[in-house]
Amino acid sequence: MDVGALVSGIREHTILRKLPSLPFLVKFAYGTGELAAAVPSSLSAFFLLYFFTEVADLTPVLAGTVLMFGRLWDAINDPLVGWLSDRTQSPLGRRYPWMLIGVVPLSICFVLLWTVPPLETQWGLFIYYATLSLVAFACLTAVQLPYTALAAELSDNYDERTALISMKSAFSIGGSILGLAMAQMVFDQDIGPEAQFSLLGKLSAVPAVLMIGVCVIGTYRRYWQVQAHRARPAPNTSSQFLLPEIRSVFRNAAFRKILGLYLCGWVGIQLTAVMLPYFVDAWMELPESHFARMALTVQGTAIAMVIIWERVAKLSDKRTVFLMGAPLAVLALFALMTVQSENVFIMYLLGVFAGMGVATMYMVPFSMLPDVVDLDELQTGLRREGLYFSAVVFLQKFGVAIALFASGVFLDLAGFIAGAEAQPPAALWTIRLLIGPLPAILLLGSLWFAYRYPINRDRHQQILLALEEQRHQKRVVDPPPSLQQSG
């Protein structure tokens, strides 16, 4: 075989089939889809435990158990939806049907989640919220997971993927800011806590349908352009069962590094988010309006830093961005424990530094995942975006559950008194430990996993070249039907 001719043919074929640059409008449309889940999810992370304990009058343990119960259900439905969406065949492709079908019931569930039912017993409230969480998280998975996996199907380019995930991250943080801004306005209304949270649930859930519609319309043409560029994927017949497929993706060493990075970092960030209302109220002795202001400080800084970190990633790589940014959040969280009630300015200043590091947690792990999917296709011949993204989306949700459950248990053990004007010293110490040092230690663990991550820019280029050769050989052996008929 003439190797030089083969390489030349591959290069010529690659040039002929090269896709145009990813348009900004496609990136923007993809980012808007994040708002469908980002607004209600961010409000849940910041206020749901507080709502359960202070408004619905659930005990901290039962409230934390409700949230943990829903996330355990995610342990089943996340990989299941990822596996099924990988195998979905429809005129709309693999991901869009799931997004369109799941978004309406998702909106309804998030409205009901912030409603206090006319039930007087603790167990009645527990059963209501636990049942609702099962449906809500199933719908959230049906929308969020295929949407997230779509990023790997809109471009093969290293930097374009980073740009896509950066746009998704910007909308994710922007969704949090939007939710917090709405919370600020709603909490300023003198209508009572129950009515405030009910209104907040409605405001956060209604726009979800519109955002998913914009995402589908704006990315649809580009999606099919990329599918035409790639060789037809091999039928996924490696296993008719889910568990063997899950074991298969976990053999990918680079993927395991991403999982460790994301789990440590995300649990740490969510612990801080969950404890923020308690820290501001019980320790800093500030009005409720400072909940949203402090969170807006962190998220506002993060959304600005996403733009900067994307530029840094183009000059270096994704791992380097995380190793530069995450230590800023570690230092800020350790320092947060030392803040006293009179140091309000320092609290907000530390929020700025934390936001600089938090931005890297939003954008880096998800921008790494498409590169791992390419490596998997090179090794197996299969495109399994759904399974790979499902694991990280599950960790995203499970991290929130761990944070909520652990916070509820630790507060209960420390003697936290719901609704009390002053908390016992043990509860105050617990709040300070959970908002700062413990999340910082977890972020240190994520830095170790990032350092061990093996795919940089050069390695990804090698993967793409080998993958293009593999796809070219497949086209030669198995040409498209139109060429078969003409031959």
Order of alpha helices (4+ residues) and beta strands (2+ residues): alpha-alpha-alpha-alpha-alpha-alpha-alpha-alpha-alpha-alpha-alpha-alpha-alpha-alpha-alpha-alpha-alpha-alpha-alpha-alpha
